[in-house]
Amino acid sequence: MVAILGYSPQQITEAVQDMYTAVADRPDTHFHFPVGREALRFLGYAAGDADPLPDGVAESFAGVGNPFTAHAMKPGDTTLDIGAGAGNDSLIAASKVGTEGQVIALDLTAAMTRKLRCHAGDRYPNVEVIQASAEHLPLADESIDSITSNGALNLVPDKRQAIREMFRVLRPGGRLQLADVVINRPVNVNCDSDPRLWVECVVGATVEDSLLAMLGDEGFDNVRILRRLDYFAHSPSLQTREIAESFGAHSIELTAERAGQAPRWWQKWLRRGHPERLLGDLHRRGFLGVAALVLALLSCYGALAAVGMVTALGLGMALNPGLWAGTIGLFTILAMVFIAAGFRRHRSVTPAALALIGSVLVLYALFVNYGVITELTGFVFLIGAATRDLNLRRREEAERLGLKGRNHT
Ligand SMILES: C[S@@+](CC[C@H](N)C(=O)[O-])C[C@H]1O[C@@H](n2cnc3c(N)ncnc32)[C@H](O)[C@@H]1O
């Protein structure tokens, strides 16, 4: 698999296991996220669910929400808890599915599964503990009635693969309840100098809309957010609170149902290629200026090349000069506006100034006095402006994440 934000999947796995071994074995350590009974309380777990949990399990609770607000479990269910940790939700689930049901508690980190095995023991005979990755569930197709997961998906390198696996093991109509960290603004910067950033829950998290869209792409229906929580406001670390605020990190509790059939590949790609989704993604990643500039260049030189080729083939084709210049002018102005909007992020006027000079030159060449040098110079200024804007955006992100002084591309 390709590296994500500079991390290799192996680096992520090691960082996750280190962090959650500490949560399992040394829960009194100072973590950047809330743990234990205090966290169960502020996340709104019912006393009837949380109080009976053994202290040795509750002390390592590290959930980010209360997925049980979705009531996805029924008595007699075979339930899977993905990223079960020390097993707080697994044990709550065990009482909800009853003696007729079964809970499979799955986690990547050996120390967590050891701890849960030790505490579940004979008291919870309907809980089975498995050490495995959410990306490769060692379970048969359509063998699970309901899935619960709390705070794990944001830590998984390939979230789409994990969602595909959830779909595969759930039976048609099976229910999902999920609590996870999401962000409003994606992280684009290379973070490989600090693997801990991934496990601090913000860098690995998905944009909220993208997570909902991904669930829909992979065959989940009725995807509904039930609650949003300002989870990081409870972080004991000021730096984490600041990072979370600048990326709009928060947690959500959601519910969904597995559709009868997996969507076909072309249905998935139609969904993924929806213009609204593509534009939203370009906007969040700061690429709207580049996209508008590419369209301006394509409508200028691409259209010329296309006409040249068609003419060379002996077919007649003429461009409407007014429409042609208007299209190029429109994309040029859009590029300038989107590049200038980067000021809100990095507070530098350089990209806006370069973009203004570039667009004035292009518009002058288009509408006042055409000169190829003027037009080309204008585009060079615009390319410089877009590049500078992207660099400054990445630098600002890196500074917010505490990654100063590195190459952030
Ligand atoms: C934030 S903790 C939450 C644990 C538990 N759900 C709770 O509420 O206390 C996330 C858990 O997900 C596990 N995890 C992270 N990546 C995983 C993966 N790829 N597959 C399975 N579990 C994973 C970690 O080991 C950790 O125990």
The ligand as an ORCA input file, in Angstrom:
! r2SCAN-3c Opt
* xyz 0 1
  C      -9.109      4.761     20.659
  S      -8.883      3.073     21.058
  C     -10.507      2.629     21.489
  C     -10.609      1.292     22.119
  C     -11.996      0.853     22.508
  N     -12.885      0.831     21.390
  C     -12.551      1.733     23.611
  O     -13.593      2.334     23.356
  O     -11.949      1.796     24.668
  C      -8.653      2.366     19.473
  C      -8.350      0.898     19.456
  O      -8.318      0.490     18.075
  C      -7.283     -0.441     17.916
  N      -6.875     -0.408     16.513
  C      -6.194      0.556     15.879
  N      -5.976      0.234     14.599
  C      -6.579     -0.970     14.423
  C      -6.712     -1.837     13.304
  N      -6.165     -1.535     12.115
  N      -7.372     -2.988     13.460
  C      -7.910     -3.311     14.676
  N      -7.810     -2.529     15.766
  C      -7.157     -1.369     15.646
  C      -6.180      0.019     18.868
  O      -5.319     -1.048     19.211
  C      -7.008      0.512     20.060
  O      -7.182     -0.482     21.010
*
